[in-house]
Amino acid sequence: MRILAVLTTVSLLLNACASAPEVKKDGTPEWVNRPELLYPQTRFLAAVGGGKNREEAILDAKRQLAESFVVKVQSQSKISAQSSLNQNTQGSVSGESNQNMAKEVTFETSTHLRGAEIKEVATVGPVIYALIALDKLSARSGLLMEANRLQSALNLELDSLEERFNNKAYQKAEGLLQQLETLQSEAAVLGMGALFETSPSRSRFDRIESGMRGRNSKKAFTVEIKVGETFFARDIEACLNDRGGQVFDSAKAPESASKIQITITERPQHMSMEGWTKIRFDLSAAIVEPSGKKYQAQTTETETARSRSAVLEAVSDKLAKNLCDQIFNRIGEMTP
């Protein structure tokens, strides 16, 4: 019995030593390369960053965690997303949309990594490492509360639209639905995708959108870039068509067509980062009815990229959509 007890004790000690994180000869903790040893992937999302000081290491860890999470969300939803993290005074981390992150890594999601915290920091020679981890269980409750809030707001907008269509309410409902669907993808990453369903809301919205297209099909337009880059014309025309309107060449347009005359102002912005280009685009449109009555619409976007052509490519869709929204906001005011 004594021999058995000794063997059991030795076995327990060996197992404990085997499960403890190792430290390499240069002093690097094993969690630097294998954070899952301390924070198993079944329970946590974890990432490690490095830098010349603590602040730089923590910022890099946040970036790494945001990137990892976004990739997982993209695999669920097939959408682009942007995620960034801010550390609050208690050391926990909340997220907010931002186009600029460490090392100029850019994403496009509205994701919020709720409850992420700095768990480990280690100095190895000239490099400082930081480990940030998100407890999936802690994140789930906040995500579910956000989903319920969005769903309630969306239901109100859909109810209103089904009673009487309004373009501004339509845009608000569209935005809420997109947020909810992104949130569902986040929930799937956190292992709670089955807790709420967005398809009924999507079906209601699609029916409303179909009716909207039917109303817009009565509107005919011609598009002319009066001043500025003609590059945008194709995207604006495509957007108008996609929203149910009909775009004609000016020589073949019916007499009922309204003219959309667009002025584009391109304003280069100062950039401290060498090799990058930042441009602000201001678009204004005069919508001229056959009767001569005019309506104004305008929008603006600022974009950063490696070159002017890359900026144009990145900003064109957003500007076109924003201008479409402004134009169709006027439909109720225009002569039937």
N, C-alpha and C positions, 0 to 999 in steps of 0.2 A: 504494500500500500504506500510506503514511504517513497519507494522508487517511482511509482505511478504519479504521486503528487509532484515529485521533483520534475519528472518529464513533462507533466502538464504545465508547470510553472515556466519551464524553459521554452516550451512551445508558445505560450502566451507572449513571453518576452520577445521571441523571434518574430511573431506575427506583428506585434506592436512596432518593432523596429522596421519591419518591411513596409508597413503602411505609412510611416512618417515621411514627410517630404525630405528628399535628400538635398545636400548642399555640395556643389562642385568644389574642386580644389581651389578655384579662383574666387570662391566665396559666393558664387551665383546660386540663389535658391532654385530648386527644381521647378517651382511654380512659375518662374519666368518663361520657361518653355512649355510647361504643362500645367496651366492654371486649373484644369479639371481635377487635379489631384486634391486640391483644397475645396474646390467648388464644382461638384459633379454636374455634368451637362443635363442630367435628368431633372435637376432642381434649379440650376443657375445658367445665366448667360454671362460669360466672363471674358475679359480681354486684358492684355498687358501692353503697356506703352513704355517707352524709354526716352530719356532726354538728359541734357546737361545739368538740369536742376529739377527740383520736385515739381514745380509748376508745369514745366515743359513735359515731364513724364506723365503727369496726370492728364494734361490736355491730349497727349498722344494716346493714352489709354481710352479716353472718352471717344476719340475719333475712331479707334479700332473697334470699340464696342458698337458705336453707331453704324459703322460700315458692315459689321457682321450681322447686326439685326436687320438692316435694310436689305441685305442680300437675301436673308431668309424671308422677309416680307415680300420681296419681289418674286420669289419662287412660288409664293402662295397666290399673289394677286396679279402678277404680270404687269405691274405698273411701275413707273419711276417714282422715287420718293427721296425726300431730303430730311435728314435727321441730324440734329446737333444737340449737345448736352451742355448744361450750365451747372456748376457746383454751387449749392446753397451754403449758408453759414453753418449748418449742422453736418456738412460733409456728404449729405445725400445729393442725388443728382436728378434734375428734371429736364425735360426737353423742350425746345422751341424751334420753329422753322428759321433757318438762316442759310444764306447762300455761301457764306465764307466760314471755313473751318481750318484747323491746323493743316499745313501742307497743301492748302487750296484743294482739298478733296471736296467735291460737290455732289450732293444727292438731291433727290426730289421727292421726299415724303413728308407728310405732316405728322410723323410718328413721335410719340413721347415715351422715352424710356423711364417710366415712373419707378422710383425707388432704387435706382442704381447707386452704389456707394463705393468709395475708395476703401479697399479691404487690406491691402498690403503695400508697403513701400520698402525698397531695399537699395543700398548703395553698393555698387561693385566697381571699384576703381573710379574712373572718371564718369561712369554712367549711373544714373539713378533710374530704377524701374518702379512702376506702379501697377497694381492690379485693381481693376474695377469690376464689380460683379452686380448683376441684377437678379434678385430672388424672384423667380417666376410666380411663386405663390403670393408674394406681396404685391406684385404688379397686377395680378388678376383682378383684385377687388377694385382698384382704381379704374382699370380698363372697363370693367362691367358697369360701373357707375357712369363713366363717360358715354358708353354705348346706350344706356338707358336715357341719358339726357338728350343725346342726338336723335334717338328714335322718337322721343316725345315731340321734339321740335319739328322733326320731319313729318310726323303724322299731322300736326297742325297745318303745315304748309300744303300737304297733299289734300287734306280736307277742304282747304280754302280754294285750291286750284280746281278741284272737282266741282265745286259749287260755281265758281266763276274764274276763268283764266285771267291771269295777270302775269306779264313777262318778268317783272321784278320778283314776284313770288316764285315763279318758275326757276329763275336763276338761284334763288336762295335754296329751294328744294334740291336742285341739282348739286349744289355745293355740299349740303348736309348729307345727301346720299353718298357722294364720293367719300366724304369723311367716314361715314359709317362702314362702307365697304373696305376702306383701308384699315379701319379698326378691326374688322372681322379677320383680315389677313394677319394683323398683329396678334389677335387672339389665337389664331391657329398656331403661330410660332410659339406662343406661351402654353399651348396644350389645352386651350379652352374654346376652340373654334365651334364646337357644337352647342355652346351655351346661348348663342343668339343667331338669328337667321335674317338675312337681308333680302332674299329673293321676293317675298311678297311686296315689299316696298319698291323694289326695282320694277316689278310687274305693273304696279299702280303708276309709277312715274313714266314707264314706257307708253302706257295708254294715254296719259296726259300729253306726252311729247308727240304722239301720233296725231292727236287732235290739233296741237299747235302747228304742226307741219301743214295740216290741211288749211288752216287759216292763213298761214304765211304764203301758201302757194298762189294766192291771189295777187301777191305783190311782185311787180317786175322792176328790175333795176339795171342800170348801166353803171360801170365803175370807171373812173378816170383819175389817174394820179396827176394832179395839177403841178405839184412841186415835190421833188424828192425822189427817192429810190423806187423805181418801178418794180423791183424785186417783190414788193409786198402785194402787188395787184392780184397775182394768182392765188395767194392764200386768202385774201379778203373775198375774192369771188367764190372760191371753194367753200369758205365758211358760210357765205350767204346762201349758196345752193344747199349746203348740208342742213341749214336751218329751215329749209322749205321754200325759200324765195327763188325767183327765177332771174338769172343774170344773162343779159343779152349784149351782143356787140352793138355799139352805138348806131351803126348803119342799118341794123336789122331790128332794132328795138321797137316794140309797139308804142303807140302814142300814150298809153297809160303808164309807161315806165318812169320811175323816179330816177333822177341822176344823182349819183354819189360822187362828189368831187373832193378828193383827198389831198391834203397838204401834209408832207412829212418833214419834220425838222430833226436833223441829226446833230446831237451835241456831245462831242468827245469829253470825257471826264478825266480828271487827274488820277493817275495810278502810280503808287509808290513801288509796285512790284514790276521789275523789269521784264519785258517780253510779253506782257499781258495788255489787253485793250479793254477799255470800259467806255460804253457809249449809252447815252440816254436818247431815246426816240420819243418825240411828241407827235402824235397823229391827230389831226382835226379833219372832220368831214362835214361838208355842207350837203344836206339831203334836199334836193330840189324837186318838188312835185311838178307835174305838167301844168298846173295852174300858176306856177311861179312861186308858190309858198315855200319858204325855206325852214329847215330845222338843223340844228347843230349837234354834233357828237364829237367827243374827244377822248383820248386815252393816252397813257404814257407808260413806258417800260424802260428800265435800265438793266443792261446785261454785261457780263464780264466773260471774256474768252481769250484764246491765244492769238486771234487775228480778227480783223474786221469782218471777213467773210464768215467766220465761225460765230461771231456775234449776230450777224444778220440771220443766219440759219437758226440760232437758238431763240431769237426774240420774235421772229415772224409769226409763228403760230399763236403766241400769246397776244400779240397786238391784234391779229386778225380776229381772234375770239372776242377780245375786249370790245373791239369796234362793232362786231356783230351784235353783241349784247346791247351796246348803246343805240344802234340803229333800230333793233327790234323793240327796244324800250319805247320808241317813238311811234310804233305801229298804231297804238290806240289813239294817238293824237292826229294821225294822218287821215286825210280824206278817204273814205271807203271807196 
